[in-house]
Amino acid sequence: MADLYINARLTIPSDEILISTARSSGPGGQNVNKVNSKVTLHWSPGNCSALRADWRRRFVANHANRINREGQVVISSQQYRDQTRNLADARQRLVSMLLSCQNPPKSRTATRPTLGSKRRRLEQKRQQSQKKQNRQRPRHDD
């Protein structure tokens, strides 16, 4: 198996990825009972030397529900009838997971409401108040 190319900054060596196969419950008819087409990919982000520390922290935080007790990400694919396509699918899913948290999230820049938006908000409140006052019965002070 070849190394997993993520982008120009990161390539995961093939010896850090463990692949196992099993019989699939997916499509394939009688072929399902004979061929190990399901692929399960195991990768430990904590042991990956090529992954930067900040990228690793974001990955673990974003995908904590996909990481098991041993600290491994487990991705299984049984979408296709043949093992090679399922392997390519599992590898592609790992690539997309890593790319989704490559960059830190942009921090929010605090802005102030415009004068026009303040006026529109207050005018809307006045209209709402007037609408509710019109629903009240007139009071008689006798």
C-alpha positions, 0 to 999 in steps of 0.5 A, spaced: 500 500 500 502 506 498 503 512 503 497 517 504 498 523 500 493 529 504 496 535 501 503 538 500 505 539 507 502 532 510 503 525 507 502 519 512 507 513 511 503 507 509 506 503 515 502 508 520 496 505 517 493 498 519 488 495 514 483 489 515 478 486 511 472 482 513 466 479 509 461 485 508 454 486 509 453 490 503 451 489 496 454 483 492 449 478 492 452 471 493 459 474 492 458 477 499 459 470 502 465 469 499 469 475 498 472 479 504 470 486 501 469 490 507 475 494 509 477 497 516 482 502 516 486 504 523 490 510 524 493 513 530 493 521 530 497 521 536 503 516 533 503 520 527 510 524 526 508 528 520 502 531 523 503 538 526 501 538 534 496 544 532 493 540 527 493 534 531 489 537 537 484 540 532 483 533 529 482 530 535 477 535 538 473 535 532 473 527 531 473 525 538 467 520 537 471 517 532 477 515 536 477 509 540 480 507 547 487 506 544 487 512 540 486 510 533 481 513 528 477 507 525 474 508 519 470 502 515 467 502 508 463 496 505 459 501 500 462 497 494 462 490 492 470 490 491 475 491 496 480 496 492 474 501 491 472 500 499 479 501 501 480 507 496 473 510 499 476 509 507 482 512 505 479 518 502 474 519 508 480 519 512 483 525 507 477 529 508 477 528 515 484 531 516 483 536 511 476 539 514 481 541 520 487 543 517 486 550 518 484 553 525 477 556 525 477 564 524 476 568 530 469 572 530 471 580 529 466 584 533 462 589 530 457 594 532 450 595 529 449 600 524 445 606 526 440 604 521 439 597 524 438 600 531 432 605 528 429 599 524 429 594 531 426 600 535 421 601 530 419 594 529 418 594 537 414 600 537 409 597 531 409 590 535 407 594 542 402 598 538 399 592 535 398 589 542 395 595 545 390 595 539 388 588 541 386 591 549 379 593 551 378 600 552 378 601 560 373 605 563 375 609 569 368 610 572 
